[in-house]
Amino acid sequence: MEPVRTCVGCRQRANPSDLLRVIVLNGTVEPDPKAQKPGRGAWLHPNSACLKLAIDRKAFGRAFRFAGAIQVTALTKYVEQAETMLATK
């Protein structure tokens, strides 16, 4: 049985294979598609709807226990690219 993780955006439970692990590094949320980078991670469906929900709910700050401002530019670009690749298939 595969473990279950919760998306920080929509709060739905899913298999890790359906979610994208993200980490915070120097105040920037970065994607960790191979789920191998060290540090505290959070899980997110790799789509813009869940990303927007996570940003609006300020979920990344809580998930990472990070008090400062968090930049999501790198993650936003990654999610946009992932959605573009899925749309072209």
DRENTORTI-80884 format. One record per residue: z, y, x of N, C-alpha, C, O in turn; residue number from 0; residue in three letters. Coordinates in pm, whole numbers. Atoms other than C-alpha are relative to their C-alpha. Example, Ala and Ser with C-alpha at 12.3 -4.5 7.8 and 13.67 -1.06 7.14 Angstrom:
% DRENTORTI-80884
R    n.z    n.y    n.x   ca.z   ca.y   ca.x    c.z    c.y    c.x    o.z    o.y    o.x num residuo
R      0   -119     89    780   -450   1230      0    120     90     66    118    194   0     ALA
R     -6   -119    -82    714   -106   1367     73    109    -77     90    220    -26   1     SER
% end
This chain:
% DRENTORTI-80884
R    n.z    n.y    n.x   ca.z   ca.y   ca.x    c.z    c.y    c.x    o.z    o.y    o.x num residuo
R      0   -117     84      0      0      0      0    124     89     83    137    179   0     MET
R     13   -123    -79   -106    336    141    106    101    -44    139    109   -162   1     GLU
R    -99   -101     38    154    616    154    -62    107    -89   -184    122    -94   2     PRO
R     46   -104     91    131    899    -96     52    134     50    167    144     92   3     VAL
R    -37   -135    -40    136   1271    -11    -25     94   -119    -97     60   -212   4     ARG
R     15    -98    106    156   1581   -231    -77    121     52    -44    174    158   5     THR
R     78   -118    -34    -99   1863   -218     87    123    -21    148    138   -127   6     CYS
R    -83   -120     12     78   2195   -151    -62    101    -97      6    194   -141   7     VAL
R     66    -90     94   -176   2369   -375     24    -39   -144     91     34   -218   8     GLY
R     -7     42    141   -200   2175   -701    123    -85    -31    153   -109   -148   9     CYS
R   -122     81     13    116   1964   -641    -29   -140    -54     64   -207   -100  10     ARG
R     33    136     43    -70   1643   -735     16    -95    117    -10    -59    232  11     GLN
R    -19    102   -102      6   1325   -545   -133    -72     23   -209    -97    -71  12     ARG
R    125     68    -34   -279   1153   -361     20    -75    131    117    -53    204  13     ALA
R     -1     71   -127   -351    918    -75    -34     98    113   -112    190     91  14     ASN
R     32    -89   -111   -361   1087    267   -150      4     33   -198    104     86  15     PRO
R    145      2    -27   -727    983    298    -76     99    -89   -188    137    -56  16     SER
R     62    -96     91   -806   1218      6     42    144     29    -12    238    -29  17     ASP
R    -55   -132    -30   -612   1511    154    -29     40    144    -63    -43    227  18     LEU
R     16    -55   -134   -642   1734    459    138     41     51    209    116    -15  19     LEU
R   -127    -41    -62   -341   1765    688    -24    134     68   -125    153    136  20     ARG
R      7   -130    -66   -278   2121    804    130     24     75    236    -25     35  21     VAL
R   -118    -34    -79    -39   2255   1066      0    151     22   -102    217      1  22     ILE
R     -7   -141    -35     81   2600   1164     18      9    152    103    -57    210  23     VAL
R     -2    -18   -144     18   2711   1521     -9    149     29   -112    212      2  24     LEU
R     -5   -144    -30    119   3060   1635    -26     86   -123    -93    189   -114  25     ASN
R     14    -78    123    132   3183   1276   -132    -18    -72   -160     55   -167  26     GLY
R    130     25     63   -210   3045   1185     -3   -143    -54     30   -237     18  27     THR
R     15    133     59   -267   2755    947   -133    -57     48   -238      4     27  28     VAL
R    120     63    -54   -515   2519   1111    -17   -139    -58     81   -210    -81  29     GLU
R     24    135     50   -681   2204    979     27   -104    108      5    -79    226  30     PRO
R    -23    113    -89   -585   1872   1134    -66   -122    -65      3   -209   -117  31     ASP
R     70    106     75   -854   1638    997     32   -142     46     23   -236    -33  32     PRO
R    -34    134    -48   -751   1345   1218    149    -31    -16    193   -142     14  33     LYS
R   -145     14     23   -380   1398   1132     72    -51    125    158   -139    116  34     ALA
R    -59     45   -125   -283   1359   1498     71    111     76    141     82    173  35     GLN
R    -63   -110    -74   -165   1704   1608    150     -2    -21    198    -40   -128  36     LYS
R   -145      1     14    205   1740   1676     50    114    -88    -19    213   -108  37     PRO
R    -63   -104     79    436   1941   1458      5    -35   -147    -49   -135   -192  38     GLY
R    -17     18    143    526   1974   1096   -133     22    -70   -202    120    -43  39     ARG
R    127    -10     72    231   1918    867     20     14   -149    126    -18   -203  40     GLY
R      5     -7    145    143   1988    508   -134    -59    -42   -225    -72     41  41     ALA
R    120     66     49   -124   1826    293    -64     82   -110      6    141   -193  42     TRP
R     75    -85     93   -395   1996     89   -131    -69    -36   -198   -126     50  43     LEU
R    134     45     36   -697   1887   -112    -98     95     67    -79    217     58  44     HIS
R     92    -89    -72   -990   2021     92   -100     69    -92   -221     52    -78  45     PRO
R     87    -78     87  -1125   2247   -181     60    139    -19    180    160      0  46     ASN
R    -42   -140      9  -1108   2619   -248    101     24   -112    183    115   -103  47     SER
R    -95    -18    111   -916   2581   -577    142    -29     45    234     49     16  48     ALA
R   -135     34    -49   -619   2409   -412     44     97    109    162    131    118  49     CYS
R    -33    -97   -103   -635   2647   -117     47    130    -63    146    189    -19  50     LEU
R    -38   -124     68   -620   2947   -351    138    -14    -65    220     77    -57  51     LYS
R   -131     24     59   -326   2795   -539    110      3    105    216     62     82  52     LEU
R   -100      3   -106   -140   2733   -214     28    140     54    143    176     80  53     ALA
R    -17   -137    -48   -199   3090    -97     74     84   -103    168    156    -69  54     ILE
R    -64    -78    107   -101   3242   -433    146    -36    -17    229     52    -45  55     ASP
R   -138     47     17    216   3033   -451     84     17    126    204    -11    126  56     ARG
R    -67    -14   -130    303   3110    -86     59   -135     44    168   -143    100  57     LYS
R    -46    136    -27    331   2734    -41      4    -33    148     86   -114    190  58     ALA
R      2     34   -142    247   2729    329    129     43     69    181    -30    154  59     PHE
R   -125    -46    -60    553   2934    424    115    -95    -28    196   -124     60  60     GLY
R   -105     96     36    780   2693    237    -23   -135     66     70   -196    117  61     ARG
R     30    132    -56    604   2380    358     28     -6    150     76   -107    201  62     ALA
R    -19     -2   -145    622   2485    722    135     59     40    170     61    158  63     PHE
R   -128    -67    -28    961   2659    692    -22    112    101     49    124    200  64     ARG
R     42   -108    -87    795   2960    850     26    132    -71    -24    155   -181  65     PHE
R    -42   -123     65    942   3302    777    -99    115     15   -100    205    -68  66     ALA
R     92   -111    -25    669   3527    919   -127     -8    -83   -142    -94   -170  67     GLY
R    130     -2     67    321   3612    798    -86   -116     53    -86   -145    172  68     ALA
R     83    114    -37     81   3319    798   -147     35    -28   -181     80   -137  69     ILE
R    144    -25     13   -294   3358    857    -69   -130    -43    -39   -237     10  70     GLN
R     70    119     49   -524   3120    669   -150      8     22   -226    -68    -39  71     VAL
R    143    -20    -22   -862   3239    798    -69   -125     52   -174   -163      1  72     THR
R     62    121    -57   -935   2928   1006     -8   -111   -103   -108   -183   -110  73     ALA
R      0    104    105   -839   2699    718   -102     32   -108   -170    -57   -158  74     LEU
R     97    -42    102  -1048   2900    471   -142    -34     45   -221    -85    -33  75     THR
R    133     31    -53  -1355   2864    695    -25   -151     -2   -134   -195    -38  76     LYS
R     14    146     -2  -1294   2490    734    -27    -54   -141   -116   -137   -160  77     TYR
R     16     47    138  -1261   2436    358   -137     40    -54   -202    -39   -122  78     VAL
R    133    -44     45  -1576   2642    288   -108    -89     59   -203   -126    -11  79     GLU
R     97     88    -64  -1770   2433    540      2   -140    -61   -103   -201    -82  80     GLN
R    -13    133     60  -1636   2109    392    -64     -3   -139   -132    -99   -175  81     ALA
R     60     -5    134  -1738   2215     41   -151     12      8   -221    -48    -73  82     GLU
R    144    -14    -19  -2084   2316    164    -63   -134     37   -169   -170    -13  83     THR
R     53    130    -41  -2132   1979    331      0    -98   -116    -94   -177   -130  84     MET
R     -3     89    117  -2026   1795     15   -106     36   -102   -163    -52   -166  85     LEU
R     98    -45     97  -2257   2005   -199   -142    -39     42   -227    -63    -44  86     ALA
R    134     34    -46  -2559   1925     18    -28   -149      0   -143   -191     17  87     THR
R     20    146      1  -2504   1548      0    -59    -46   -130    -83   -166   -148  88     LYS
% end
